[in-house]
């Protein structure tokens, strides 16, 4: 999975945000701690399975919950064209 080069992640005023630089920063998405962690794993090139396992361990949750949460977030990123498979 790859991050669309039109998006960058910045830390601004204690918030992590994704900015669509192609649209003159008119499109901005705020990330919470978990979504920022997942986004960073995507940027680092981890596979979906690796991301799910990392989230499971980091947040001490079961595999089903980690899989559901990670998949939902990545699906949302794909819908927004932030990432692609």
N, C-alpha and C positions, 0 to 999 in steps of 0.2 A: 504494500500500500504506500502511496506517495502523497505528499502534501502539495497542493496546487501552489505554484510559485507566485501567484497573485496574492497570497495570504501570508501575513507575518504575525507573529505573536509578540506582544510588548507588555511590559509591566508599567502601568500608569496609575499613579495615586492609589497604591495598594490594591490594584486590580490587574488581573491578567486578561488581556483582550486580544481577539483575533481581528485583524484589520484587512479588508480587501483593498490593497493598494492600487489595483487597476481602476477601481471606481472612485478614485480620489478620496479614500478613507470615509466615504459616505456609508459604508456597510461595516458595522462593528459588532462583534459578539463577545460578551463577557463570559469568562470561564471561571468556574469554581475550582477549588483545590483538586478535586478528583479529575475533572475534565482536563485541567492543565497537566496533571500527571500523565493521563492517557495520551494527550496530544504530544507531550515530550517523548513518550515511548514510540509513537508513530514516527516522529521526526528522527529518532535514533535508529529507525529501521527494524523495529521488532515486529514479529509476525503476530497475527491475531491471537494465536494460542499462547505465545509468550506474554502478550499484554494481559490477557485474561488471568494467567497464572500470577503475574506480578501484582495485579490488582487484588486478587484473592489473598495473597500473602500480606501485602501492605496493609490492607484494611481488615484482615482477619475475618473474611466472609467465606461462605461456601461457594463451591465451583458453579453451581446453577445461578446464584445471584450475581457473581462476578461476570459470568458469561452473558447473562441477560443485560446487565448494566453497560458493559463494554460494547456489546453489539448494538444496543439502542443508541449509544452516543456516536459510534462510528457510522451507523446508518444516517444519523442526523447530519454528520459532517459530509457524508457523501451526497445527501440531498441538497446541501448548501454549496456543493462543489468545492469544499475545502480540501477533501482528500478523494483519491480514486484508487481502486484496486489495481 
